[in-house]
Amino acid sequence: MFLHKHPYPPFIKSNTKTLIVGTLPPPRFTTGDLLERDVDFCYGSYHNSLWKFIDHIHDLNLRYDNSQEAIHQRKAYLIKHQIGVCDIVESAERDKIDASDLGMKNIILRDLVGYLKQYPNIETLLFIGGNSKNGPEYFFRKHLKNYNLKLKLVSNETPRIHEFKLDCYTERSEESRSIKTVSLTSSSGAANISIGSNPLYKQLKAKNPDFNTFDFRVMQYREFF
């Protein structure tokens, strides 16, 4: 049995407005056995394209290696754009050592609502993946039940958007703020299959044969990054 613990604490600043929410990085980030082109930071797997999308959108000229400079580049981008990262899974057990969300069991979740209360400027959650079993939105819905909260659908178009109200208590008053959630298409390579069957993707591909799954996600991510 492999205990898959999240190797990184949440990356959140006092002025963070948007929070990226995933599950767990591949097990090699827990064991420290990184590949040559991995970055030792959130979403640092070279096989996960999140930073490639962001790099493409902003022309950041990011490094893809084990250097401290590569980590610094990513942190600088997040801080500049008031974006944080707080994956929802703290740890899980695996019979097979791989990165499959479905392979996780005995899962311990982070108290994401607690972080939202601690950081009152956060107004948007970006789920990297949809509501499939053991995905970030799936776990967040379960997490909300502990607080008697639930998501309200705003838009069912890709990417799906929900919102919920969060009560925040201070010494002087009780306030309620609305938080938006956006379920982005997963940045992993495994999502290419589902993208291929997406009606919008098929339509854009028919108009431009050179349009590919990378372009589709860049188009989707651009609005939020």
Secondary structure, 3 states (H helix, E strand, C coil): CEEEECCCCCECCCCCCEEEECCCCCHHHHHCCCCCCCCCCCCCCCCECHHHHHHHHHCCCCCCCCCHHHHHHHHHHHHHCCEEECCCEEEEEECCCCCCHHHCEEEEECCHHHHHHHCCCCCEEEEECCCCCCCHHHHHHHHHHCCCCCCEEEECCCCEEEEEEEEEECCCCEEEEEEEEEEECCCEHHHHHHHHCCHHHHHHHHHCCCCCHHHHHHHHHHCCC
